[in-house]
């Protein structure tokens, strides 16, 4: 199950490097405050996924860019917080906003890649409204692996597409669609989330 930023410890940020300094400049003096700050930024795609500070510069981010930023901060601070790539079955109850897109295409669910953090035994998500009247939480991941912040672009996409290809072959849920068509439906879902 995914938890919010509040399960993180408020470990005071030491002035170590670029990312730590940037958070301190924004008034986030500890790791929990940094995660809270990032959680409150709008969910929208960034222009340059690989830029370490793009979330702070653009004031927005996705599950990939927001969690990669917090993982980079954890690395600078020598904190044991891991970036995880997970794949879950996305539907309206656990990802509000995608239901009408899925319904339009005759799908009940669609496997979606979602980055989050792991701290101790907690999965932490700073992109979903977990703490206030939450949707159904993602309780089960079909695939999970630890990744580096540099893997949130091409690598994440390749893993996701490979998983979709297998899901289409094994489940028959794609109803004679090819991978590119299923990917376009997925992109339509992501666009719906940004509204």
LOKOLMI-887074 format. One record per atom (N, C-alpha, C): residue in one letter; residue number from 1; atom name; z, y, x. Coordinates in Angstrom, 3 decimals. Layout:
N
> rest, nr, atom, w, v, u
> a, NUM, CA, Z, Y, X
...
REM end
This chain:
195
> rest, nr, atom, w, v, u
> x, 1, N, 0.000, -1.180, 0.841
> x, 1, CA, 0.000, 0.000, 0.000
> x, 1, C, 0.000, 1.250, 0.891
> x, 2, N, -0.686, 2.262, 0.436
> x, 2, CA, -0.768, 3.508, 1.186
> x, 2, C, 0.392, 4.428, 0.821
> x, 3, N, 0.923, 5.090, 1.837
> x, 3, CA, 1.998, 6.059, 1.669
> x, 3, C, 1.503, 7.432, 2.094
> x, 4, N, 2.274, 8.439, 1.777
> x, 4, CA, 1.917, 9.801, 2.138
> x, 4, C, 2.505, 10.165, 3.504
> x, 5, N, 2.233, 11.383, 3.930
> x, 5, CA, 2.687, 11.899, 5.215
> x, 5, C, 4.209, 11.928, 5.340
> x, 6, N, 4.946, 11.895, 4.227
> x, 6, CA, 6.394, 12.078, 4.291
> x, 6, C, 7.145, 10.917, 4.922
> x, 7, N, 6.475, 9.768, 5.184
> x, 7, CA, 7.153, 8.668, 5.869
> x, 7, C, 7.126, 8.844, 7.391
> x, 8, N, 6.381, 9.821, 7.865
> x, 8, CA, 6.326, 10.100, 9.300
> x, 8, C, 7.595, 10.813, 9.756
> x, 9, N, 7.934, 10.626, 11.011
> x, 9, CA, 9.113, 11.307, 11.560
> x, 9, C, 8.751, 12.729, 11.970
> x, 10, N, 9.693, 13.654, 11.797
> x, 10, CA, 9.432, 15.046, 12.190
> x, 10, C, 9.677, 15.259, 13.692
> x, 11, N, 8.916, 14.577, 14.518
> x, 11, CA, 9.088, 14.683, 15.964
> x, 11, C, 8.468, 15.995, 16.447
> x, 12, N, 9.273, 16.773, 17.121
> x, 12, CA, 8.859, 18.103, 17.582
> x, 12, C, 7.676, 17.978, 18.537
> x, 13, N, 6.656, 18.792, 18.300
> x, 13, CA, 5.467, 18.775, 19.148
> x, 13, C, 5.747, 19.437, 20.484
> x, 14, N, 5.395, 18.737, 21.541
> x, 14, CA, 5.517, 19.285, 22.889
> x, 14, C, 4.182, 19.940, 23.243
> x, 15, N, 4.216, 21.069, 23.914
> x, 15, CA, 2.969, 21.775, 24.251
> x, 15, C, 2.194, 21.026, 25.338
> x, 16, N, 1.437, 20.020, 24.926
> x, 16, CA, 0.789, 19.146, 25.893
> x, 16, C, -0.683, 19.452, 26.123
> x, 17, N, -1.421, 19.740, 25.071
> x, 17, CA, -2.861, 19.908, 25.233
> x, 17, C, -3.453, 20.664, 24.049
> x, 18, N, -4.771, 20.674, 23.979
> x, 18, CA, -5.543, 21.467, 23.043
> x, 18, C, -5.136, 21.266, 21.573
> x, 19, N, -5.006, 20.036, 21.150
> x, 19, CA, -4.715, 19.753, 19.748
> x, 19, C, -3.287, 20.146, 19.399
> x, 20, N, -2.347, 19.828, 20.272
> x, 20, CA, -0.953, 20.219, 20.048
> x, 20, C, -0.826, 21.726, 19.930
> x, 21, N, -1.480, 22.445, 20.825
> x, 21, CA, -1.446, 23.916, 20.785
> x, 21, C, -2.035, 24.451, 19.483
> x, 22, N, -3.133, 23.851, 19.044
> x, 22, CA, -3.768, 24.310, 17.801
> x, 22, C, -2.830, 24.146, 16.609
> x, 23, N, -2.138, 23.013, 16.519
> x, 23, CA, -1.208, 22.808, 15.404
> x, 23, C, -0.041, 23.793, 15.463
> x, 24, N, 0.470, 24.038, 16.641
> x, 24, CA, 1.575, 24.995, 16.789
> x, 24, C, 1.120, 26.384, 16.353
> x, 25, N, -0.117, 26.752, 16.703
> x, 25, CA, -0.650, 28.047, 16.279
> x, 25, C, -0.740, 28.160, 14.762
> x, 26, N, -0.982, 27.023, 14.074
> x, 26, CA, -1.029, 27.008, 12.614
> x, 26, C, 0.370, 26.915, 12.007
> x, 27, N, 1.404, 26.857, 12.843
> x, 27, CA, 2.780, 26.822, 12.348
> x, 27, C, 3.337, 25.436, 12.107
> x, 28, N, 2.610, 24.399, 12.522
> x, 28, CA, 3.102, 23.024, 12.388
> x, 28, C, 3.815, 22.655, 13.685
> x, 29, N, 5.129, 22.651, 13.645
> x, 29, CA, 5.907, 22.469, 14.868
> x, 29, C, 6.332, 21.026, 15.119
> x, 30, N, 6.122, 20.148, 14.129
> x, 30, CA, 6.430, 18.730, 14.337
> x, 30, C, 5.309, 17.878, 13.746
> x, 31, N, 5.347, 16.582, 14.072
> x, 31, CA, 4.246, 15.705, 13.664
> x, 31, C, 4.145, 15.581, 12.144
> x, 32, N, 5.264, 15.453, 11.463
> x, 32, CA, 5.231, 15.349, 9.999
> x, 32, C, 4.642, 16.618, 9.389
> x, 33, N, 5.021, 17.776, 9.910
> x, 33, CA, 4.487, 19.046, 9.399
> x, 33, C, 2.981, 19.135, 9.643
> x, 34, N, 2.528, 18.618, 10.785
> x, 34, CA, 1.090, 18.607, 11.069
> x, 34, C, 0.348, 17.746, 10.046
> x, 35, N, 0.905, 16.581, 9.729
> x, 35, CA, 0.276, 15.694, 8.739
> x, 35, C, 0.290, 16.328, 7.352
> x, 36, N, 1.382, 16.999, 7.008
> x, 36, CA, 1.456, 17.693, 5.708
> x, 36, C, 0.392, 18.786, 5.644
> x, 37, N, 0.252, 19.555, 6.721
> x, 37, CA, -0.747, 20.619, 6.785
> x, 37, C, -2.153, 20.059, 6.563
> x, 38, N, -2.479, 18.975, 7.265
> x, 38, CA, -3.806, 18.359, 7.148
> x, 38, C, -4.023, 17.818, 5.734
> x, 39, N, -2.963, 17.267, 5.133
> x, 39, CA, -3.099, 16.700, 3.782
> x, 39, C, -3.465, 17.752, 2.743
> x, 40, N, -3.079, 18.976, 2.991
> x, 40, CA, -3.322, 20.047, 2.017
> x, 40, C, -4.692, 20.698, 2.160
> x, 41, N, -5.418, 20.347, 3.192
> x, 41, CA, -6.773, 20.873, 3.363
> x, 41, C, -7.711, 20.152, 2.406
> x, 42, N, -8.724, 20.832, 1.872
> x, 42, CA, -9.648, 20.211, 0.912
> x, 42, C, -10.374, 18.997, 1.485
> x, 43, N, -10.692, 18.069, 0.596
> x, 43, CA, -11.494, 16.903, 0.965
> x, 43, C, -12.965, 17.298, 0.881
> x, 44, N, -13.568, 17.486, 2.053
> x, 44, CA, -15.000, 17.788, 2.146
> x, 44, C, -15.480, 17.360, 3.521
> x, 45, N, -16.748, 17.011, 3.587
> x, 45, CA, -17.319, 16.590, 4.866
> x, 45, C, -17.372, 17.744, 5.857
> x, 46, N, -17.262, 17.386, 7.129
> x, 46, CA, -17.346, 18.362, 8.209
> x, 46, C, -18.752, 18.383, 8.781
> x, 47, N, -19.091, 19.489, 9.437
> x, 47, CA, -20.434, 19.632, 9.996
> x, 47, C, -20.637, 18.770, 11.238
> x, 48, N, -19.611, 18.626, 12.070
> x, 48, CA, -19.695, 17.841, 13.304
> x, 48, C, -18.509, 16.874, 13.318
> x, 49, N, -18.770, 15.618, 12.995
> x, 49, CA, -17.698, 14.633, 12.845
> x, 49, C, -16.926, 14.409, 14.141
> x, 50, N, -17.599, 14.418, 15.272
> x, 50, CA, -16.961, 14.056, 16.539
> x, 50, C, -16.166, 15.186, 17.198
> x, 51, N, -16.291, 16.406, 16.733
> x, 51, CA, -15.559, 17.511, 17.359
> x, 51, C, -14.064, 17.347, 17.083
> x, 52, N, -13.226, 17.286, 18.125
> x, 52, CA, -11.800, 17.004, 17.936
> x, 52, C, -11.060, 17.965, 16.998
> x, 53, N, -11.449, 19.240, 16.975
> x, 53, CA, -10.723, 20.239, 16.182
> x, 53, C, -11.484, 20.708, 14.943
> x, 54, N, -12.533, 19.988, 14.562
> x, 54, CA, -13.391, 20.452, 13.465
> x, 54, C, -12.623, 20.628, 12.156
> x, 55, N, -11.653, 19.778, 11.878
> x, 55, CA, -10.872, 19.879, 10.635
> x, 55, C, -10.135, 21.215, 10.590
> x, 56, N, -9.526, 21.595, 11.697
> x, 56, CA, -8.790, 22.860, 11.741
> x, 56, C, -9.743, 24.053, 11.740
> x, 57, N, -10.866, 23.934, 12.432
> x, 57, CA, -11.822, 25.038, 12.489
> x, 57, C, -12.480, 25.304, 11.140
> x, 58, N, -12.804, 24.234, 10.396
> x, 58, CA, -13.488, 24.399, 9.118
> x, 58, C, -12.539, 24.405, 7.919
> x, 59, N, -11.279, 24.048, 8.154
> x, 59, CA, -10.313, 24.048, 7.063
> x, 59, C, -10.595, 23.027, 5.981
> x, 60, N, -11.142, 21.874, 6.395
> x, 60, CA, -11.454, 20.792, 5.461
> x, 60, C, -11.669, 19.517, 6.263
> x, 61, N, -11.748, 18.381, 5.539
> x, 61, CA, -12.015, 17.132, 6.235
> x, 61, C, -12.073, 15.953, 5.290
> x, 62, N, -12.439, 14.820, 5.846
> x, 62, CA, -12.520, 13.565, 5.105
> x, 62, C, -11.443, 12.620, 5.636
> x, 63, N, -11.405, 11.419, 5.087
> x, 63, CA, -10.434, 10.450, 5.592
> x, 63, C, -10.666, 10.195, 7.078
> x, 64, N, -11.897, 10.198, 7.508
> x, 64, CA, -12.209, 9.933, 8.916
> x, 64, C, -11.765, 11.075, 9.822
> x, 65, N, -12.212, 12.286, 9.509
> x, 65, CA, -11.924, 13.401, 10.413
> x, 65, C, -10.453, 13.815, 10.393
> x, 66, N, -9.834, 13.786, 9.217
> x, 66, CA, -8.413, 14.161, 9.131
> x, 66, C, -7.532, 13.172, 9.900
> x, 67, N, -7.766, 11.874, 9.690
> x, 67, CA, -6.919, 10.879, 10.354
> x, 67, C, -7.224, 10.779, 11.847
> x, 68, N, -8.488, 10.987, 12.240
> x, 68, CA, -8.820, 10.995, 13.670
> x, 68, C, -8.105, 12.155, 14.369
> x, 69, N, -8.054, 13.308, 13.720
> x, 69, CA, -7.339, 14.452, 14.280
> x, 69, C, -5.862, 14.117, 14.492
> x, 70, N, -5.244, 13.510, 13.488
> x, 70, CA, -3.821, 13.163, 13.615
> x, 70, C, -3.596, 12.060, 14.649
> x, 71, N, -4.546, 11.164, 14.812
> x, 71, CA, -4.445, 10.145, 15.868
> x, 71, C, -4.546, 10.818, 17.233
> x, 72, N, -5.469, 11.764, 17.372
> x, 72, CA, -5.585, 12.485, 18.651
> x, 72, C, -4.293, 13.236, 18.971
> x, 73, N, -3.686, 13.835, 17.960
> x, 73, CA, -2.405, 14.514, 18.163
> x, 73, C, -1.340, 13.507, 18.589
> x, 74, N, -1.326, 12.340, 17.969
> x, 74, CA, -0.358, 11.293, 18.322
> x, 74, C, -0.553, 10.845, 19.771
> x, 75, N, -1.800, 10.737, 20.197
> x, 75, CA, -2.074, 10.358, 21.594
> x, 75, C, -1.503, 11.409, 22.537
> x, 76, N, -1.768, 12.684, 22.256
> x, 76, CA, -1.233, 13.760, 23.097
> x, 76, C, 0.293, 13.731, 23.152
> x, 77, N, 0.909, 13.370, 22.032
> x, 77, CA, 2.369, 13.389, 21.928
> x, 77, C, 3.018, 12.049, 22.291
> x, 78, N, 2.210, 11.080, 22.711
> x, 78, CA, 2.688, 9.727, 23.059
> x, 78, C, 3.430, 9.070, 21.894
> x, 79, N, 2.875, 9.234, 20.685
> x, 79, CA, 3.457, 8.626, 19.488
> x, 79, C, 2.667, 7.376, 19.113
> x, 80, N, 3.367, 6.376, 18.637
> x, 80, CA, 2.730, 5.120, 18.258
> x, 80, C, 2.214, 5.200, 16.821
> x, 81, N, 1.173, 5.988, 16.642
> x, 81, CA, 0.491, 6.136, 15.357
> x, 81, C, -0.956, 5.725, 15.596
> x, 82, N, -1.422, 4.735, 14.829
> x, 82, CA, -2.720, 4.116, 15.067
> x, 82, C, -3.714, 4.530, 13.980
> x, 83, N, -4.967, 4.714, 14.368
> x, 83, CA, -6.050, 4.984, 13.431
> x, 83, C, -6.642, 3.649, 12.990
> x, 84, N, -6.756, 3.463, 11.671
> x, 84, CA, -7.228, 2.190, 11.125
> x, 84, C, -8.441, 2.430, 10.230
> x, 85, N, -9.443, 1.567, 10.381
> x, 85, CA, -10.581, 1.535, 9.490
> x, 85, C, -10.364, 0.376, 8.530
> x, 86, N, -10.321, 0.684, 7.241
> x, 86, CA, -10.145, -0.356, 6.232
> x, 86, C, -11.282, -0.305, 5.228
> x, 87, N, -11.563, -1.435, 4.617
> x, 87, CA, -12.562, -1.491, 3.547
> x, 87, C, -11.879, -2.053, 2.309
> x, 88, N, -12.019, -1.336, 1.203
> x, 88, CA, -11.380, -1.734, -0.050
> x, 88, C, -12.403, -1.666, -1.177
> x, 89, N, -12.061, -2.245, -2.319
> x, 89, CA, -12.940, -2.173, -3.480
> x, 89, C, -12.652, -0.887, -4.242
> x, 90, N, -13.586, 0.051, -4.170
> x, 90, CA, -13.452, 1.359, -4.801
> x, 90, C, -13.820, 1.258, -6.277
> x, 91, N, -12.981, 1.848, -7.125
> x, 91, CA, -13.255, 1.972, -8.555
> x, 91, C, -12.516, 3.202, -9.071
> x, 92, N, -12.701, 3.552, -10.319
> x, 92, CA, -12.138, 4.788, -10.874
> x, 92, C, -10.609, 4.830, -10.788
> x, 93, N, -9.945, 3.698, -10.950
> x, 93, CA, -8.475, 3.695, -10.986
> x, 93, C, -7.861, 4.002, -9.619
> x, 94, N, -8.506, 3.558, -8.534
> x, 94, CA, -7.929, 3.836, -7.219
> x, 94, C, -8.643, 4.969, -6.481
> x, 95, N, -9.764, 5.415, -7.014
> x, 95, CA, -10.507, 6.523, -6.410
> x, 95, C, -11.067, 7.388, -7.545
> x, 96, N, -10.187, 8.172, -8.177
> x, 96, CA, -10.621, 8.977, -9.329
> x, 96, C, -11.795, 9.890, -8.983
> x, 97, N, -12.798, 9.828, -9.849
> x, 97, CA, -13.992, 10.643, -9.649
> x, 97, C, -15.244, 9.815, -9.451
> x, 98, N, -15.086, 8.525, -9.098
> x, 98, CA, -16.264, 7.701, -8.826
> x, 98, C, -16.672, 6.842, -10.023
> x, 99, N, -15.842, 6.770, -11.037
> x, 99, CA, -16.091, 5.885, -12.173
> x, 99, C, -17.407, 6.131, -12.876
> x, 100, N, -17.722, 7.386, -13.136
> x, 100, CA, -18.965, 7.685, -13.857
> x, 100, C, -20.192, 7.331, -13.024
> x, 101, N, -20.097, 7.497, -11.697
> x, 101, CA, -21.221, 7.128, -10.818
> x, 101, C, -21.416, 5.613, -10.833
> x, 102, N, -20.330, 4.874, -10.683
> x, 102, CA, -20.432, 3.419, -10.693
> x, 102, C, -20.966, 2.918, -12.035
> x, 103, N, -20.450, 3.488, -13.114
> x, 103, CA, -20.875, 3.077, -14.455
> x, 103, C, -22.366, 3.342, -14.651
> x, 104, N, -22.826, 4.501, -14.207
> x, 104, CA, -24.245, 4.857, -14.336
> x, 104, C, -25.149, 3.825, -13.668
> x, 105, N, -24.649, 3.225, -12.582
> x, 105, CA, -25.439, 2.248, -11.835
> x, 105, C, -25.074, 0.800, -12.186
> x, 106, N, -24.231, 0.628, -13.215
> x, 106, CA, -23.885, -0.715, -13.660
> x, 106, C, -22.990, -1.490, -12.725
> x, 107, N, -22.165, -0.786, -11.960
> x, 107, CA, -21.246, -1.441, -11.023
> x, 107, C, -19.797, -1.213, -11.459
> x, 108, N, -18.969, -2.214, -11.294
> x, 108, CA, -17.539, -2.057, -11.566
> x, 108, C, -16.814, -1.547, -10.335
> x, 109, N, -17.226, -2.034, -9.163
> x, 109, CA, -16.604, -1.649, -7.900
> x, 109, C, -17.682, -1.530, -6.838
> x, 110, N, -17.281, -0.949, -5.703
> x, 110, CA, -18.161, -0.864, -4.547
> x, 110, C, -17.269, -0.823, -3.306
> x, 111, N, -17.496, -1.690, -2.332
> x, 111, CA, -16.679, -1.639, -1.122
> x, 111, C, -16.851, -0.298, -0.409
> x, 112, N, -15.732, 0.328, -0.092
> x, 112, CA, -15.746, 1.625, 0.573
> x, 112, C, -14.917, 1.563, 1.847
> x, 113, N, -15.410, 2.183, 2.887
> x, 113, CA, -14.665, 2.295, 4.140
> x, 113, C, -13.723, 3.479, 4.032
> x, 114, N, -12.492, 3.274, 4.449
> x, 114, CA, -11.487, 4.331, 4.352
> x, 114, C, -10.613, 4.307, 5.597
> x, 115, N, -10.529, 5.432, 6.291
> x, 115, CA, -9.653, 5.538, 7.451
> x, 115, C, -8.271, 5.986, 7.003
> x, 116, N, -7.257, 5.451, 7.660
> x, 116, CA, -5.879, 5.839, 7.430
> x, 116, C, -5.114, 5.635, 8.733
> x, 117, N, -3.847, 5.942, 8.713
> x, 117, CA, -3.002, 5.763, 9.891
> x, 117, C, -2.028, 4.620, 9.660
> x, 118, N, -1.563, 4.040, 10.755
> x, 118, CA, -0.475, 3.071, 10.669
> x, 118, C, 0.656, 3.552, 11.569
> x, 119, N, 1.833, 3.667, 10.977
> x, 119, CA, 3.042, 4.057, 11.698
> x, 119, C, 4.119, 3.057, 11.303
> x, 120, N, 4.582, 2.294, 12.287
> x, 120, CA, 5.500, 1.189, 12.008
> x, 120, C, 4.850, 0.248, 11.002
> x, 121, N, 5.510, -0.026, 9.895
> x, 121, CA, 4.937, -0.915, 8.876
> x, 121, C, 4.262, -0.153, 7.740
> x, 122, N, 4.060, 1.135, 7.921
> x, 122, CA, 3.499, 1.972, 6.858
> x, 122, C, 2.022, 2.267, 7.105
> x, 123, N, 1.226, 2.159, 6.039
> x, 123, CA, -0.133, 2.691, 6.036
> x, 123, C, -0.017, 4.090, 5.456
> x, 124, N, -0.552, 5.075, 6.159
> x, 124, CA, -0.403, 6.473, 5.756
> x, 124, C, -1.767, 7.085, 5.493
> x, 125, N, -1.846, 7.784, 4.362
> x, 125, CA, -3.093, 8.421, 3.958
> x, 125, C, -2.808, 9.881, 3.632
> x, 126, N, -3.481, 10.784, 4.336
> x, 126, CA, -3.282, 12.217, 4.089
> x, 126, C, -4.442, 12.827, 3.301
> x, 127, N, -5.285, 11.979, 2.701
> x, 127, CA, -6.421, 12.513, 1.946
> x, 127, C, -6.309, 12.277, 0.450
> x, 128, N, -5.310, 11.544, 0.005
> x, 128, CA, -5.197, 11.199, -1.415
> x, 128, C, -3.915, 11.776, -1.985
> x, 129, N, -3.916, 12.150, -3.252
> x, 129, CA, -2.706, 12.705, -3.884
> x, 129, C, -1.702, 11.595, -4.224
> x, 130, N, -1.058, 11.049, -3.192
> x, 130, CA, -0.163, 9.909, -3.380
> x, 130, C, 1.188, 10.331, -3.947
> x, 131, N, 1.657, 11.495, -3.553
> x, 131, CA, 3.028, 11.877, -3.888
> x, 131, C, 3.198, 12.508, -5.269
> x, 132, N, 2.155, 12.988, -5.911
> x, 132, CA, 2.304, 13.652, -7.207
> x, 132, C, 1.369, 13.013, -8.230
> x, 133, N, 1.934, 12.276, -9.177
> x, 133, CA, 1.175, 11.627, -10.230
> x, 133, C, -0.033, 10.898, -9.647
> x, 134, N, 0.229, 9.862, -8.833
> x, 134, CA, -0.860, 9.224, -8.098
> x, 134, C, -1.753, 8.362, -8.965
> x, 135, N, -3.008, 8.195, -8.503
> x, 135, CA, -3.859, 7.189, -9.140
> x, 135, C, -3.332, 5.820, -8.705
> x, 136, N, -3.954, 4.774, -9.170
> x, 136, CA, -3.596, 3.435, -8.703
> x, 136, C, -3.770, 3.415, -7.189
> x, 137, N, -2.757, 2.984, -6.493
> x, 137, CA, -2.847, 2.978, -5.029
> x, 137, C, -3.711, 1.822, -4.530
> x, 138, N, -4.312, 2.029, -3.400
> x, 138, CA, -5.051, 0.942, -2.769
> x, 138, C, -4.003, -0.019, -2.222
> x, 139, N, -3.955, -1.205, -2.785
> x, 139, CA, -2.929, -2.165, -2.398
> x, 139, C, -3.476, -3.260, -1.492
> x, 140, N, -4.788, -3.398, -1.457
> x, 140, CA, -5.377, -4.506, -0.706
> x, 140, C, -6.639, -4.035, 0.011
> x, 141, N, -6.718, -4.354, 1.275
> x, 141, CA, -7.927, -4.074, 2.045
> x, 141, C, -8.645, -5.382, 2.323
> x, 142, N, -9.943, -5.380, 2.146
> x, 142, CA, -10.766, -6.556, 2.397
> x, 142, C, -11.006, -6.748, 3.889
> x, 143, N, -10.888, -5.659, 4.645
> x, 143, CA, -11.087, -5.671, 6.098
> x, 143, C, -10.274, -4.526, 6.680
> x, 144, N, -9.625, -4.764, 7.811
> x, 144, CA, -8.928, -3.698, 8.533
> x, 144, C, -9.062, -3.936, 10.029
> x, 145, N, -9.229, -2.850, 10.759
> x, 145, CA, -9.243, -2.924, 12.220
> x, 145, C, -8.815, -1.585, 12.800
> x, 146, N, -8.128, -1.644, 13.926
> x, 146, CA, -7.753, -0.425, 14.646
> x, 146, C, -8.997, 0.120, 15.328
> x, 147, N, -9.159, 1.441, 15.260
> x, 147, CA, -10.301, 2.068, 15.927
> x, 147, C, -9.828, 3.293, 16.704
> x, 148, N, -10.680, 3.770, 17.586
> x, 148, CA, -10.434, 5.002, 18.328
> x, 148, C, -11.030, 6.172, 17.543
> x, 149, N, -10.523, 7.387, 17.743
> x, 149, CA, -11.090, 8.546, 17.045
> x, 149, C, -12.595, 8.706, 17.252
> x, 150, N, -13.092, 8.270, 18.396
> x, 150, CA, -14.522, 8.389, 18.687
> x, 150, C, -15.370, 7.416, 17.860
> x, 151, N, -14.743, 6.493, 17.160
> x, 151, CA, -15.473, 5.484, 16.392
> x, 151, C, -15.622, 5.835, 14.908
> x, 152, N, -15.281, 7.063, 14.507
> x, 152, CA, -15.344, 7.423, 13.083
> x, 152, C, -16.757, 7.755, 12.609
> x, 153, N, -17.700, 7.815, 13.511
> x, 153, CA, -19.074, 8.153, 13.141
> x, 153, C, -19.942, 6.917, 13.002
> x, 154, N, -20.794, 6.692, 13.988
> x, 154, CA, -21.764, 5.598, 13.946
> x, 154, C, -21.105, 4.227, 13.822
> x, 155, N, -20.017, 4.010, 14.554
> x, 155, CA, -19.359, 2.703, 14.509
> x, 155, C, -18.831, 2.405, 13.106
> x, 156, N, -18.139, 3.359, 12.509
> x, 156, CA, -17.600, 3.161, 11.158
> x, 156, C, -18.726, 2.869, 10.169
> x, 157, N, -19.812, 3.620, 10.269
> x, 157, CA, -20.953, 3.405, 9.380
> x, 157, C, -21.544, 2.012, 9.567
> x, 158, N, -21.671, 1.564, 10.818
> x, 158, CA, -22.238, 0.238, 11.087
> x, 158, C, -21.356, -0.867, 10.510
> x, 159, N, -20.048, -0.754, 10.684
> x, 159, CA, -19.128, -1.758, 10.136
> x, 159, C, -19.221, -1.772, 8.611
> x, 160, N, -19.262, -0.590, 8.008
> x, 160, CA, -19.328, -0.478, 6.548
> x, 160, C, -20.624, -1.093, 6.020
> x, 161, N, -21.746, -0.762, 6.630
> x, 161, CA, -23.036, -1.276, 6.169
> x, 161, C, -23.106, -2.804, 6.341
> x, 162, N, -22.569, -3.297, 7.441
> x, 162, CA, -22.537, -4.746, 7.668
> x, 162, C, -21.688, -5.429, 6.597
> x, 163, N, -20.559, -4.822, 6.235
> x, 163, CA, -19.712, -5.385, 5.191
> x, 163, C, -20.426, -5.354, 3.843
> x, 164, N, -21.087, -4.246, 3.538
> x, 164, CA, -21.838, -4.144, 2.280
> x, 164, C, -22.930, -5.212, 2.186
> x, 165, N, -23.628, -5.431, 3.297
> x, 165, CA, -24.688, -6.439, 3.322
> x, 165, C, -24.109, -7.814, 2.968
> x, 166, N, -22.971, -8.148, 3.563
> x, 166, CA, -22.327, -9.437, 3.281
> x, 166, C, -21.841, -9.495, 1.832
> x, 167, N, -21.251, -8.406, 1.335
> x, 167, CA, -20.761, -8.332, -0.045
> x, 167, C, -21.903, -8.537, -1.029
> x, 168, N, -23.036, -7.914, -0.752
> x, 168, CA, -24.193, -8.046, -1.626
> x, 168, C, -24.665, -9.503, -1.682
> x, 169, N, -24.710, -10.167, -0.535
> x, 169, CA, -25.189, -11.548, -0.468
> x, 169, C, -24.213, -12.522, -1.126
> x, 170, N, -22.917, -12.299, -0.915
> x, 170, CA, -21.915, -13.254, -1.399
> x, 170, C, -21.534, -13.053, -2.859
> x, 171, N, -21.498, -11.815, -3.326
> x, 171, CA, -20.971, -11.563, -4.668
> x, 171, C, -22.047, -11.468, -5.749
> x, 172, N, -23.221, -11.079, -5.360
> x, 172, CA, -24.261, -10.877, -6.354
> x, 172, C, -24.050, -9.618, -7.186
> x, 173, N, -23.072, -8.793, -6.834
> x, 173, CA, -22.759, -7.588, -7.598
> x, 173, C, -23.790, -6.479, -7.449
> x, 174, N, -24.636, -6.582, -6.482
> x, 174, CA, -25.601, -5.503, -6.246
> x, 174, C, -26.788, -5.568, -7.195
> x, 175, N, -26.912, -6.631, -7.937
> x, 175, CA, -27.966, -6.774, -8.961
> x, 175, C, -29.370, -6.439, -8.426
> x, 176, N, -29.785, -7.181, -7.440
> x, 176, CA, -31.132, -7.081, -6.863
> x, 176, C, -31.426, -5.738, -6.196
> x, 177, N, -30.419, -5.049, -5.788
> x, 177, CA, -30.634, -3.800, -5.041
> x, 177, C, -30.668, -4.113, -3.550
> x, 178, N, -31.345, -3.255, -2.793
> x, 178, CA, -31.295, -3.420, -1.344
> x, 178, C, -30.165, -2.558, -0.777
> x, 179, N, -29.908, -2.741, 0.503
> x, 179, CA, -28.792, -2.059, 1.143
> x, 179, C, -28.929, -0.544, 1.068
> x, 180, N, -30.129, -0.025, 1.257
> x, 180, CA, -30.317, 1.424, 1.214
> x, 180, C, -30.002, 1.996, -0.168
> x, 181, N, -30.358, 1.264, -1.214
> x, 181, CA, -30.052, 1.735, -2.568
> x, 181, C, -28.540, 1.723, -2.828
> x, 182, N, -27.876, 0.657, -2.387
> x, 182, CA, -26.417, 0.583, -2.543
> x, 182, C, -25.758, 1.706, -1.750
> x, 183, N, -26.283, 2.001, -0.561
> x, 183, CA, -25.730, 3.088, 0.263
> x, 183, C, -25.905, 4.443, -0.440
> x, 184, N, -27.044, 4.636, -1.100
> x, 184, CA, -27.264, 5.888, -1.840
> x, 184, C, -26.258, 6.021, -2.992
> x, 185, N, -25.947, 4.918, -3.659
> x, 185, CA, -24.937, 4.950, -4.725
> x, 185, C, -23.588, 5.318, -4.134
> x, 186, N, -23.284, 4.768, -2.989
> x, 186, CA, -22.029, 5.084, -2.290
> x, 186, C, -21.972, 6.574, -1.936
> x, 187, N, -23.080, 7.103, -1.442
> x, 187, CA, -23.134, 8.532, -1.107
> x, 187, C, -22.930, 9.390, -2.352
> x, 188, N, -23.472, 8.957, -3.474
> x, 188, CA, -23.276, 9.678, -4.733
> x, 188, C, -21.793, 9.684, -5.124
> x, 189, N, -21.117, 8.567, -4.873
> x, 189, CA, -19.672, 8.490, -5.127
> x, 189, C, -18.909, 9.483, -4.247
> x, 190, N, -19.265, 9.555, -2.982
> x, 190, CA, -18.583, 10.465, -2.047
> x, 190, C, -18.828, 11.908, -2.458
> x, 191, N, -20.017, 12.220, -2.898
> x, 191, CA, -20.324, 13.573, -3.380
> x, 191, C, -19.441, 13.908, -4.584
> x, 192, N, -19.263, 12.938, -5.485
> x, 192, CA, -18.414, 13.146, -6.662
> x, 192, C, -16.965, 13.436, -6.255
> x, 193, N, -16.498, 12.823, -5.169
> x, 193, CA, -15.127, 13.049, -4.702
> x, 193, C, -14.939, 14.454, -4.141
> x, 194, N, -15.996, 15.042, -3.620
> x, 194, CA, -15.905, 16.370, -3.001
> x, 194, C, -15.883, 17.499, -4.035
> x, 195, N, -16.117, 17.172, -5.303
> x, 195, CA, -16.160, 18.211, -6.332
> x, 195, C, -14.765, 18.639, -6.727
REM end
